[in-house]
Amino acid sequence: MFNTLEKNILKTLVAIVLVITPISIIGKEYRKWLLCFFLNSYANTFVAPTLASKGFLKYPERLFPSIFKSSIIYDYFLCSTITIWYCRTTLKDNWMGALLKVWLFAMPQAILEVFFERNTKLIKYSKGWTGIHSLITIAAAKFTIRSIIKLMDILDSTKKA
């Protein structure tokens, strides 16, 4: 099923996710960070499989290929954990600061995705999909989730007042 490179990458990503995800949620506002995590995972439940079924993205080597059409490690854990980091970093920022910082979080993800697309069988682009499309999709998702969390904070503070 997997060749050695893909198998080692997936094992490494699973180990990373098992360590960083719980650590990223810990804190005074853990409910907020859990919400970020689940919102991102929920969004990826629709976006990634839709892109895969339409043929824009292919995941030739993945865990549980008979169940999932996308990369569960990335879509449900790694991407969601990075969204927590983005939200934690920008929640006190104004919208312009958050909009600028989203690129600092989305760019490394998109660059790594392009690297994997070119050098592994974990992901393949087709039908004109490029790393730019991934970058914009990643950034839009993170900024949208952060905006939802920020809106909930605003509504919560008006309710308390």
Buried (B, 14 or more C-beta within 10 A) or exposed (E): EBEEEBEEBBEEBBEBBEEBBEEBBEEEBEEBBEBBBEBBBEBBBEBBBEBBEEEBBBBEBBBEEEEBBBBBBBBBBBBBBBBBBBBBBBBEBEEEEBBEBBBEBBBEBBEBBBEBBEEBBBBBBEEEBEBEBBBEBBBBBBBBBBBBBBEEBEEEEEEEE
